[in-house]
């Protein structure tokens, strides 16, 4: 660490554009009476208190709260105030007919859902808050993101600091804040879709707003050439009697063709771009589209997860409920497990997401 004094901290926050001189002075004065000396060395908690005094911190309470909905509202409104460019309204904790809970709110007029679980009485679902806090980050060209500083044990509050990547790196390197996600890339968030909310076009517009240019080009090429590619695949690989109608029964008929060619997970993955497997991916995906409200998706964000740079099917549900099925992985799972009926079961994950969202909507207060 370099600037380990209060004077150094205040000066650095001003230099980095995180706060004004008046804001840092007021934050230091609020630390206690008498306030700490300018050359005293702050502890981590003191650094956080200064950042909080400058309006740069969101606290997620780890202990019990009197009212769960109010607890979430406090986090949402605090994050909105922190960024200064997000409007939060209509916060509601919803419980459906099966006792499943979700949090609904409007962000700049756009509906957002978080699926939450409360396993310990009146304790907030801090894991969901951590996974979804980026929904509350400033949009547009604003580069600031929320960086997590989780509590060391279950009784400590989680903390989120709003900063640009460069500012977060300084807070980590010079002031010892062990912030998570320093290498995270902020995904784009454009204006809400113009299509009617909840329609297939709405979901596609929402996807495209978050996609890179190359990803959009890939997905457009993949979907626009679907019929021709499937016709070629059918002519080259399928027996004449194959029931080419995208039904669950046709997926049952596809399984022995896959199992004849592939013996395990890896053999399918390695052959992912080969004509037979590529066609099977298309057919399985199109079958799911016909059975459940869903759409093709694609991303190329350089992530290490299994959904990057691979065609997938997403349920037509808000992000909090969204389930994703990767057809290639379902084919690979079939080759590994060798259990018949697995392909026809693929759409169940999507249907569960659609059903959960429908129940949550029905349970909302009028």
PABABA-716784 format. One record per atom (N, C-alpha, C): x, y, z; residue in three letters. Coordinates in steps of 0.05 Angstrom, whole numbers, plus 5000, padded with zeros to 4 digits. Layout:
<nodes>
XYZALA
...
</nodes>
This chain:
<nodes>
501749765000UNK
500050005000UNK
501850255000UNK
500850474987UNK
502450714984UNK
501250945001UNK
498851024995UNK
497551255009UNK
496051155033UNK
497551095055UNK
496350965078UNK
495451165100UNK
495251425093UNK
494251615113UNK
491551725103UNK
490051845122UNK
487551965114UNK
487952195094UNK
490152345097UNK
490752555078UNK
491152435050UNK
492752215049UNK
493152085023UNK
490651965011UNK
488851855028UNK
486351745019UNK
484551965007UNK
484252175022UNK
482552395012UNK
483652514986UNK
486252554985UNK
487452664961UNK
487152484937UNK
487352224942UNK
487252034920UNK
484352014909UNK
482352024927UNK
479552014918UNK
478952254901UNK
479952494908UNK
479552734892UNK
481052704866UNK
483452614867UNK
485152584842UNK
483852394823UNK
482652174833UNK
481451974816UNK
478652054806UNK
477652284816UNK
474952374807UNK
472752224821UNK
473252094843UNK
471251944858UNK
469552124876UNK
470752344885UNK
469352514904UNK
470652794902UNK
469252994912UNK
470253264912UNK
471753314939UNK
473153524941UNK
474553594966UNK
472553634988UNK
470353764982UNK
468353805003UNK
467153545013UNK
466653354994UNK
465553095002UNK
467452935019UNK
470052935011UNK
471952785027UNK
472352915055UNK
472353175056UNK
472553315082UNK
470253245100UNK
467853255089UNK
465453185105UNK
465552895114UNK
466452715096UNK
466652435103UNK
468652385126UNK
470952525125UNK
472952495146UNK
471852605173UNK
470452835171UNK
469452965195UNK
467352785209UNK
465952625192UNK
463852455203UNK
464852195217UNK
467452155215UNK
468651905226UNK
468651905257UNK
468552135269UNK
468552135298UNK
469252415309UNK
469052435335UNK
469652695347UNK
471652645370UNK
474052735369UNK
475052895346UNK
475652725322UNK
475752845298UNK
476252685274UNK
479152595274UNK
479752385260UNK
482552275259UNK
484452485248UNK
486952475256UNK
488952655245UNK
489552585216UNK
490252785200UNK
490752735171UNK
492952545166UNK
494852505184UNK
497052325180UNK
496752055194UNK
494352015206UNK
493751755218UNK
493251555196UNK
493751305202UNK
493351085183UNK
490650955186UNK
488950965165UNK
486250845168UNK
486350535165UNK
484550415180UNK
484150125177UNK
482150085153UNK
481849835145UNK
480049785122UNK
477249895128UNK
476249855152UNK
473649945159UNK
473450245156UNK
475550395163UNK
475550685161UNK
475550765132UNK
477050625115UNK
476950685086UNK
474150655075UNK
472750445083UNK
470050405075UNK
468250615085UNK
468650705110UNK
466950915121UNK
467351175105UNK
469751235097UNK
470251475081UNK
468851455054UNK
469151225041UNK
467851175015UNK
464851195018UNK
463851085041UNK
460951105046UNK
460051395049UNK
461651545064UNK
461051825067UNK
461051985042UNK
462451885022UNK
462552014995UNK
460451904976UNK
458651724987UNK
456551614971UNK
457351414951UNK
459351244958UNK
460451054938UNK
460050764947UNK
458550714968UNK
458350444980UNK
455450364983UNK
454950104978UNK
452349984984UNK
452849765004UNK
451249755026UNK
451449555046UNK
449149355043UNK
449849095045UNK
447848885044UNK
447948745072UNK
445848785087UNK
445848705115UNK
445748405118UNK
447548295134UNK
447648005137UNK
445847895159UNK
445148065178UNK
443447975200UNK
440547975193UNK
438847915212UNK
435947915208UNK
434948195203UNK
432848215188UNK
431548475183UNK
428648465191UNK
427548695198UNK
424748695206UNK
422848625184UNK
423548705159UNK
421848665136UNK
423548605112UNK
423248375099UNK
424948305077UNK
424648495053UNK
422248565047UNK
421748745024UNK
423149015029UNK
422849125053UNK
424149375059UNK
427249345058UNK
428249115067UNK
431149065066UNK
432149075037UNK
430748945019UNK
431548954991UNK
431249234979UNK
429049374987UNK
428649644977UNK
430949824985UNK
431849795009UNK
434049965018UNK
436549915002UNK
437149664995UNK
439549604978UNK
439149724950UNK
436849684938UNK
436349784911UNK
436450084910UNK
435150224929UNK
435150514929UNK
437950624935UNK
439450494953UNK
442150574959UNK
443950554935UNK
443650334920UNK
445250304895UNK
444550514874UNK
441950574872UNK
441050774853UNK
442151044860UNK
442051114886UNK
443151364895UNK
446151384891UNK
447451154895UNK
450351134891UNK
451151214863UNK
449851084843UNK
450551134816UNK
449451394805UNK
447151474816UNK
446051734808UNK
444751744781UNK
444551514767UNK
443351514740UNK
441251294736UNK
440651144757UNK
438650934755UNK
436251004773UNK
433850964762UNK
431451014777UNK
430150754785UNK
429550724811UNK
428350474821UNK
425550534831UNK
423650364824UNK
420850404833UNK
419450134835UNK
417150134849UNK
415349904851UNK
416849654861UNK
418349674882UNK
419649444894UNK
417649264908UNK
417549014901UNK
415648834912UNK
416848554915UNK
416648434939UNK
417348164944UNK
414947984939UNK
415147804920UNK
412847644911UNK
413147354920UNK
411047234929UNK
410946954936UNK
408746824920UNK
409546624903UNK
407546494886UNK
406046274901UNK
404246134886UNK
402545934898UNK
404045704910UNK
406545664901UNK
408145444911UNK
410045524933UNK
409845774941UNK
411645884962UNK
414345974951UNK
414745974925UNK
417246074914UNK
417146384914UNK
419446504920UNK
419546794923UNK
421246924902UNK
420547164895UNK
422147324876UNK
421747614882UNK
423647774874UNK
423648064878UNK
423148194851UNK
421148364850UNK
420448514826UNK
420848804831UNK
422048944811UNK
422249234813UNK
422549354785UNK
422249614783UNK
422649744758UNK
425249894759UNK
426949854739UNK
429449994735UNK
429150174711UNK
429050434715UNK
428550624693UNK
426050544677UNK
424050444691UNK
421550374679UNK
421450094667UNK
423749954667UNK
423849684656UNK
423549474679UNK
421749274676UNK
421449074697UNK
423948904700UNK
424748854725UNK
426948684731UNK
426048494753UNK
426848234750UNK
426248034770UNK
428747904781UNK
428847874807UNK
430847714820UNK
429447474834UNK
430347234829UNK
429347004844UNK
430946974870UNK
429546974892UNK
430846974918UNK
429946734935UNK
431646664954UNK
430946444973UNK
431646545001UNK
429946475019UNK
430346565047UNK
430246315065UNK
432546205068UNK
432845955084UNK
433045995114UNK
433646245122UNK
434246295150UNK
432546535159UNK
429946485163UNK
428246685174UNK
428246945159UNK
428647165173UNK
428547425161UNK
431247525153UNK
432747355138UNK
435347425128UNK
435247465098UNK
436347675088UNK
436347725059UNK
437947515044UNK
437247475019UNK
438747285002UNK
441147434990UNK
443347425006UNK
445747584998UNK
447147464973UNK
446747204968UNK
448047084945UNK
446747194919UNK
444047214920UNK
442747334896UNK
443447624893UNK
443647774915UNK
444448054913UNK
447248074899UNK
449047894907UNK
451747904896UNK
451647834866UNK
450047634859UNK
449947554831UNK
448547754813UNK
446747924825UNK
445148104808UNK
445748394812UNK
447648464829UNK
448148754835UNK
448848914810UNK
449848774789UNK
450548924765UNK
448049034751UNK
445648934758UNK
443149044747UNK
442849334756UNK
444249414777UNK
443849684788UNK
446049874781UNK
447949784764UNK
450149954756UNK
449250164736UNK
450550394736UNK
449850604716UNK
449950494688UNK
448150584671UNK
448150484643UNK
449650674625UNK
449050654599UNK
450350824579UNK
453350784578UNK
454751014575UNK
457651004573UNK
459051024600UNK
457551034622UNK
458751054649UNK
460250794654UNK
462850794659UNK
464450554663UNK
464350434691UNK
462950574710UNK
463050484737UNK
461550224742UNK
462650054759UNK
461449804766UNK
461549764796UNK
459849584807UNK
459949514835UNK
461949284839UNK
463849334856UNK
465849134864UNK
465249034892UNK
465048774894UNK
464248654920UNK
466548624939UNK
465948674964UNK
467748624986UNK
466148455006UNK
466048195002UNK
464348025018UNK
465248015047UNK
463347965065UNK
464047935093UNK
465847685098UNK
467547695117UNK
469347475123UNK
467847235134UNK
465647275147UNK
464047055157UNK
461047125154UNK
459346935162UNK
456546965156UNK
455247205171UNK
456547305192UNK
455447525208UNK
456247795197UNK
458047805178UNK
459048065167UNK
457348145143UNK
456748405142UNK
455348515119UNK
457048495094UNK
455748455071UNK
457148485046UNK
457148775038UNK
459348855024UNK
459749135017UNK
460249144987UNK
459049344973UNK
459549394945UNK
460449674940UNK
462749704927UNK
463949964922UNK
463550034893UNK
462550264887UNK
462150354860UNK
464650504850UNK
465850404829UNK
468250514819UNK
468750434790UNK
470450584776UNK
471350494750UNK
473450274754UNK
474150124733UNK
476149924736UNK
478850034747UNK
479650274737UNK
482150394746UNK
481950474775UNK
479650594783UNK
479350674811UNK
479350434829UNK
477950224821UNK
477949974838UNK
480649864842UNK
482349874821UNK
485049764823UNK
486649934843UNK
486250194843UNK
487750364863UNK
486850294891UNK
484150264895UNK
483150204922UNK
484249934932UNK
484649754913UNK
485749494920UNK
488749514926UNK
490249634907UNK
493149634909UNK
494249824930UNK
492950054933UNK
494050264950UNK
492750274978UNK
490350174980UNK
488950195006UNK
488049925017UNK
488849715003UNK
488449445014UNK
485549335014UNK
483849454998UNK
481149344997UNK
481149104979UNK
480448874990UNK
480548624975UNK
478048584957UNK
477748764938UNK
475348764921UNK
475448534901UNK
473048414897UNK
472848204878UNK
472148304850UNK
472848154830UNK
472048224802UNK
473648454790UNK
476148484798UNK
477748704787UNK
478248684757UNK
478048444746UNK
478448404717UNK
475848374702UNK
473648424715UNK
471048394702UNK
470648614681UNK
469348534659UNK
468748714637UNK
465748784639UNK
465149034639UNK
462349114642UNK
460849064616UNK
458748904617UNK
457148854593UNK
455549104586UNK
454949144560UNK
453349384553UNK
450449354562UNK
449249574569UNK
446349574575UNK
445149814560UNK
443749754539UNK
442549954522UNK
439750034533UNK
438350204518UNK
435650284526UNK
433850034525UNK
431650044540UNK
429749824539UNK
428749764511UNK
428049524504UNK
426949454478UNK
424449614471UNK
424049664445UNK
421649814437UNK
419249634431UNK
419749374428UNK
417549184423UNK
415849154448UNK
413449044445UNK
411748994468UNK
413048804488UNK
412948884513UNK
414348724534UNK
413248444534UNK
415148254536UNK
414447974539UNK
414047824512UNK
414147964490UNK
413847834464UNK
416547724455UNK
416547534436UNK
419147434425UNK
420947654415UNK
419747854402UNK
421448084392UNK
422648234415UNK
421248264437UNK
422348404461UNK
424748264471UNK
424647994474UNK
426847844484UNK
429247854465UNK
428747844439UNK
430947854420UNK
432248134420UNK
430648344422UNK
431848614423UNK
433448644448UNK
432448534470UNK
433948554495UNK
436648404493UNK
436648164481UNK
439148024477UNK
441048184459UNK
440048284437UNK
441848414418UNK
443148664430UNK
441648794448UNK
442749034461UNK
445248974478UNK
445448724487UNK
447648644505UNK
449848484489UNK
449348434464UNK
451248274448UNK
453348454435UNK
455648344430UNK
457648474413UNK
456848464384UNK
458048634367UNK
457448624339UNK
458048344326UNK
460348234331UNK
460947964320UNK
458947754330UNK
458047774355UNK
456147574365UNK
453447604350UNK
452547854345UNK
450047894330UNK
450347774302UNK
452647824289UNK
453047724262UNK
452947414262UNK
454247294282UNK
454247004283UNK
451446894286UNK
449947014305UNK
447246914310UNK
445446954286UNK
445647184273UNK
444047234249UNK
444647024227UNK
447246964223UNK
447946764203UNK
446946484211UNK
447146424237UNK
446246164247UNK
443246124243UNK
441646324249UNK
438746304248UNK
437646334219UNK
438846514204UNK
437846564177UNK
438346324159UNK
440446174164UNK
440945934147UNK
439845684158UNK
438045694177UNK
437045464192UNK
435745264174UNK
433745344158UNK
432145154142UNK
433945014122UNK
435645154108UNK
437445034088UNK
439344834101UNK
440444904124UNK
442344734138UNK
440944474147UNK
438544494157UNK
437144264166UNK
436344084142UNK
435644204119UNK
435044044096UNK
437443884087UNK
439844004087UNK
442243864079UNK
442843634099UNK
442543694125UNK
443043494145UNK
441143264142UNK
438543324137UNK
436543104134UNK
437242924111UNK
438043054088UNK
438542894064UNK
441042724068UNK
443042814083UNK
445642674085UNK
445642464107UNK
444242514129UNK
444642344152UNK
442142194162UNK
439842284155UNK
437442154167UNK
436241944149UNK
435341734161UNK
433941524145UNK
431341634134UNK
430441514112UNK
428041614098UNK
425641624116UNK
425441424135UNK
423041404151UNK
423141584176UNK
425241744179UNK
425541914203UNK
423242104205UNK
421942134228UNK
419642314231UNK
420642604235UNK
421142734213UNK
422343004214UNK
420243214219UNK
419243214244UNK
417043404251UNK
417643554277UNK
420143534288UNK
421043684311UNK
419543604337UNK
418243374336UNK
416743284359UNK
418543134379UNK
417643094404UNK
419142934423UNK
419642654412UNK
417742544397UNK
418142274386UNK
420442274366UNK
420742494351UNK
422942504332UNK
425642524346UNK
425642654370UNK
428142664386UNK
428842384396UNK
426842234403UNK
427341954411UNK
428641794387UNK
427641854363UNK
428741724340UNK
431541814333UNK
432242064341UNK
434942164336UNK
437042044355UNK
436241964379UNK
438141864398UNK
439841634389UNK
438641414377UNK
440441204368UNK
442441284347UNK
441741484330UNK
443641574310UNK
446041714323UNK
445441864345UNK
447641984360UNK
449341774374UNK
448041584387UNK
449441384402UNK
451141194384UNK
450341154359UNK
451840994341UNK
454541124335UNK
454541394334UNK
456941534325UNK
458741624349UNK
457641654372UNK
459141774394UNK
458841604420UNK
461141564433UNK
461141394456UNK
461441534483UNK
462141794482UNK
462341934508UNK
462142234503UNK
462242384525UNK
461842674524UNK
463942804505UNK
466442744509UNK
468542874494UNK
468342834464UNK
467442604456UNK
467342554427UNK
465242734414UNK
463142804428UNK
461142984417UNK
462243274417UNK
463443354439UNK
464543624440UNK
466643674418UNK
468443484415UNK
470543514394UNK
469343534367UNK
467143394362UNK
465843384336UNK
463643604333UNK
463743804351UNK
461543994352UNK
460944144326UNK
463044194309UNK
462644334284UNK
462444144260UNK
462643884265UNK
462343684243UNK
459443694234UNK
458943624208UNK
456243644197UNK
454043494212UNK
454643244221UNK
452443104234UNK
451743234261UNK
453743284277UNK
453243394304UNK
452043674301UNK
453143844283UNK
452144114279UNK
449144104271UNK
448443914254UNK
445643894246UNK
443943794269UNK
444943614285UNK
443443514308UNK
443043744329UNK
445043914332UNK
444744144349UNK
442444324339UNK
442444374313UNK
440344544302UNK
437544414306UNK
437344154301UNK
434744014302UNK
433744014331UNK
435543954350UNK
434643944378UNK
433844224387UNK
435344424379UNK
434644694387UNK
431944784375UNK
431544734349UNK
429044804337UNK
426644654349UNK
427144404358UNK
425044254371UNK
424144384397UNK
426144484412UNK
425544624437UNK
424044884432UNK
424745024411UNK
423345274405UNK
420445224399UNK
419845004387UNK
417044944380UNK
415444844405UNK
416744764425UNK
415344654448UNK
415044854471UNK
416945034474UNK
416945224496UNK
417645504486UNK
416345714496UNK
417145984488UNK
420046034494UNK
421646064473UNK
424546084477UNK
425846184451UNK
428446224451UNK
429846334428UNK
432646244427UNK
433946264404UNK
436746214401UNK
438346444414UNK
440646384425UNK
442346584436UNK
445346514431UNK
446946724434UNK
449846684430UNK
451346914444UNK
453646854455UNK
455247064467UNK
458147004462UNK
459747224462UNK
462647194458UNK
464147394476UNK
463547374502UNK
464547574521UNK
467247484532UNK
468447274522UNK
471047184533UNK
470947064560UNK
468546964568UNK
468246844594UNK
469146554594UNK
469646454617UNK
470646174619UNK
468345984623UNK
465846084624UNK
463645904629UNK
462945744604UNK
461145544608UNK
460445364586UNK
458445474566UNK
457645724570UNK
455645844552UNK
457046044532UNK
459546064532UNK
460946254515UNK
461646134488UNK
461046284467UNK
461646204440UNK
460545934432UNK
457945904438UNK
456645654431UNK
453645714428UNK
452245614407UNK
449345674405UNK
447845544428UNK
445845684438UNK
444345594461UNK
441445674457UNK
439745564474UNK
436945634474UNK
436245754501UNK
435045994501UNK
434346134525UNK
431246144528UNK
430246104552UNK
427446134557UNK
426546424553UNK
424246464543UNK
423146734540UNK
421946824567UNK
423746894584UNK
423046984611UNK
424947214618UNK
424247384638UNK
426147584647UNK
428647454658UNK
430847604659UNK
433447494665UNK
433447344692UNK
431947434711UNK
431947304737UNK
430947014736UNK
429246954716UNK
428046694713UNK
429346534691UNK
431046654675UNK
431946524651UNK
433546264656UNK
432746064641UNK
434245814640UNK
435445784612UNK
437845674610UNK
439245634585UNK
439845344580UNK
439345244557UNK
440044974549UNK
441844984525UNK
444144854527UNK
446044844505UNK
445644574490UNK
444444574466UNK
443944324453UNK
446344144450UNK
448644254444UNK
451044084442UNK
451643934468UNK
451244064490UNK
451743934516UNK
449643724522UNK
447143764513UNK
445143554516UNK
445943304500UNK
446943344476UNK
447743124459UNK
450142984472UNK
452043134483UNK
454343024497UNK
453442864522UNK
451542974536UNK
450542834560UNK
449242564552UNK
447842564530UNK
446642314520UNK
448742114514UNK
450842194500UNK
453042014494UNK
454441904519UNK
454542074539UNK
455841984564UNK
454041804581UNK
451541884585UNK
449741734603UNK
448441504589UNK
447941534562UNK
446741324546UNK
444041234557UNK
442541434566UNK
439841384576UNK
437841494556UNK
436141324546UNK
434241404526UNK
432141604538UNK
431241784521UNK
429341984529UNK
430542244538UNK
433142264539UNK
434442514549UNK
433942754531UNK
433942704505UNK
433642934487UNK
430843054489UNK
428842894491UNK
426042994494UNK
425643144520UNK
427343074540UNK
427143204566UNK
428543484566UNK
429943554545UNK
431543794545UNK
429844044549UNK
427444054539UNK
425744284541UNK
424544324568UNK
424744124585UNK
423544144612UNK
424744374628UNK
427444414625UNK
428744634640UNK
427544904631UNK
427044934605UNK
425945184595UNK
423045214605UNK
421544994604UNK
418745014613UNK
418545084643UNK
420344974659UNK
420345044687UNK
420745344691UNK
422445464675UNK
422945754678UNK
420545914670UNK
419245834648UNK
416845974639UNK
414645944659UNK
414245714670UNK
412245664691UNK
412745834716UNK
415245844725UNK
415945994749UNK
415346284745UNK
416046394721UNK
415446674716UNK
412446724715UNK
410946554703UNK
408046594701UNK
406846594729UNK
407746414746UNK
406646414774UNK
407346664789UNK
409746764785UNK
410547004799UNK
408947244789UNK
408447264763UNK
406747484753UNK
403947464764UNK
402847224766UNK
400147194776UNK
399947264806UNK
402247234820UNK
402247294849UNK
402647584856UNK
403447744836UNK
403948024842UNK
401448164852UNK
401948364869UNK
399748524879UNK
398548694857UNK
395948744857UNK
394748914837UNK
395449204844UNK
</nodes>
